[in-house]
Amino acid sequence: MHWFYLAVAITGEIIGTTALKSSNGFTNMAGSLVAVAGYAVAFYFLALVLKTVPVGVAYAIWSGAGVAIVALIGLVAFGQKLDLAGIIGISLIVAGVIVLNVFSSTTAH
């Protein structure tokens, strides 16, 4: 169940971060409310995950997946460009999350 909770936490973080763009520095009420709600969901479910998954592992997966997916959303939805260094950096983050999940004994399975 903790992997489902982590997926919900990641989704909340992605929604919250993406909504920050439309909040226009918290001057747009709708975007601001979605951002706050997204982060509330993210932190609540991340707290549930931390009951069974070590904090370093949970945070690495949560933030790494969020960074990679938000970068893709920025690319597709907002037309933001990534240079080669950005692509390599995000690829390394994704690789790190995969290594944690596949090879680390500290991850709760």
KOLGU-564837 format. One record per residue (C-alpha): y, z, x negated. Coordinates in Angstrom, 1 decimal. Each point is the difference from the previous one (the first is absolute). Layout:
BEGIN
+--------+--------+--------+
!      Y !      Z !      X !
+--------+--------+--------+
!      Y !      Z !      X !
...
+--------+--------+--------+
! end
This chain:
BEGIN
+--------+--------+--------+
!      Y !      Z !      X !
+--------+--------+--------+
!    0.0 !    0.0 !    0.0 !
!    2.4 !    0.6 !   -2.9 !
!    0.0 !   -3.7 !   -0.9 !
!    1.1 !   -0.8 !    3.5 !
!    2.7 !    2.6 !   -0.2 !
!    1.1 !   -1.4 !   -3.4 !
!    0.2 !   -3.5 !    1.6 !
!    2.2 !    1.4 !    2.8 !
!    2.2 !    1.7 !   -2.6 !
!    0.4 !   -3.2 !   -2.0 !
!    0.8 !   -1.9 !    3.2 !
!    2.6 !    2.5 !    1.0 !
!    1.6 !   -0.2 !   -3.5 !
!    0.1 !   -3.8 !    0.1 !
!    1.6 !    0.1 !    3.5 !
!    2.5 !    2.6 !   -1.2 !
!    0.9 !   -1.8 !   -3.2 !
!    0.3 !   -3.4 !    1.7 !
!    2.2 !    1.6 !    2.8 !
!    2.3 !    1.4 !   -2.7 !
!    1.1 !   -3.6 !   -0.6 !
!    1.0 !   -0.5 !    3.6 !
!    1.6 !    3.5 !    0.2 !
!    2.9 !   -1.4 !   -2.1 !
!    0.5 !    3.2 !   -1.8 !
!   -0.7 !    2.1 !    3.1 !
!    2.8 !   -1.7 !    1.9 !
!   -2.3 !   -1.8 !    2.4 !
!   -1.5 !    2.6 !    2.3 !
!   -3.1 !   -1.9 !    1.0 !
!   -1.0 !   -0.8 !   -3.6 !
!    0.8 !    3.6 !   -1.0 !
!   -2.2 !    1.4 !    2.7 !
!   -2.9 !   -2.2 !   -0.9 !
!    0.3 !    0.9 !   -3.7 !
!    0.0 !    3.7 !    0.8 !
!   -2.9 !   -0.3 !    2.4 !
!   -2.0 !   -2.1 !   -2.5 !
!    0.5 !    2.6 !   -2.8 !
!   -0.8 !    2.9 !    2.4 !
!   -3.4 !   -1.7 !    0.8 !
!   -0.5 !   -0.7 !   -3.7 !
!    0.6 !    3.5 !   -1.1 !
!   -2.0 !    1.6 !    2.8 !
!   -3.1 !   -2.1 !   -0.7 !
!    0.4 !    0.3 !   -3.7 !
!    0.0 !    3.8 !    0.4 !
!   -3.3 !   -0.3 !    1.9 !
!   -1.5 !   -2.1 !   -2.8 !
!    1.0 !    2.6 !   -2.5 !
!   -2.5 !    2.4 !    1.6 !
!   -2.9 !   -2.0 !   -1.6 !
!    1.4 !   -2.4 !   -2.5 !
!    1.7 !    1.2 !   -3.3 !
!    3.8 !   -0.3 !    0.2 !
!    0.2 !   -2.3 !   -3.1 !
!   -2.6 !   -2.4 !    1.4 !
!    1.4 !    0.0 !    3.5 !
!    3.6 !   -0.5 !   -1.1 !
!   -1.0 !   -2.8 !   -2.5 !
!   -1.8 !   -1.9 !    2.8 !
!    2.7 !    0.7 !    2.6 !
!    2.9 !   -1.0 !   -2.2 !
!   -1.8 !   -2.9 !   -1.8 !
!   -1.1 !   -1.7 !    3.2 !
!    3.4 !    0.6 !    1.5 !
!    1.8 !   -1.6 !   -3.0 !
!   -2.3 !   -3.1 !    0.0 !
!    0.2 !   -0.6 !    3.8 !
!    3.7 !    0.6 !    0.3 !
!    0.6 !   -2.4 !   -2.9 !
!   -2.0 !   -2.6 !    1.9 !
!    1.9 !    0.7 !    3.2 !
!    3.3 !   -0.4 !   -2.0 !
!   -1.2 !   -3.3 !   -1.3 !
!   -1.2 !   -1.4 !    3.4 !
!    2.4 !    1.6 !    2.5 !
!    3.2 !    0.4 !   -2.0 !
!   -0.4 !   -2.9 !   -2.5 !
!    0.3 !    2.4 !   -2.9 !
!   -1.3 !   -1.6 !   -3.3 !
!   -2.3 !    1.6 !   -2.5 !
!    0.1 !   -1.1 !   -3.7 !
!   -3.0 !   -0.1 !   -2.2 !
!    0.6 !    3.6 !   -1.3 !
!    0.1 !    1.2 !    3.6 !
!   -3.2 !   -1.8 !    0.9 !
!   -1.8 !    1.4 !   -3.0 !
!    1.3 !    3.5 !    0.6 !
!   -1.1 !    0.0 !    3.7 !
!   -3.4 !   -1.5 !   -1.0 !
!   -0.5 !    2.9 !   -2.5 !
!    0.8 !    2.5 !    2.8 !
!   -2.6 !   -1.6 !    2.3 !
!   -2.5 !   -0.1 !   -2.9 !
!    0.7 !    3.7 !   -0.6 !
!   -0.7 !    0.8 !    3.7 !
!   -3.3 !   -2.0 !   -0.2 !
!   -1.1 !    1.8 !   -3.1 !
!    0.7 !    3.4 !    1.6 !
!   -2.0 !   -0.9 !    3.0 !
!   -2.9 !   -1.7 !   -1.7 !
!   -0.5 !    1.8 !   -3.2 !
!    1.6 !    3.5 !    0.2 !
!   -2.1 !    3.0 !    0.8 !
!    3.1 !    1.9 !    1.1 !
!    0.3 !   -2.1 !    3.2 !
!   -1.6 !    1.6 !    3.0 !
!   -2.7 !   -2.4 !    1.3 !
+--------+--------+--------+
! end
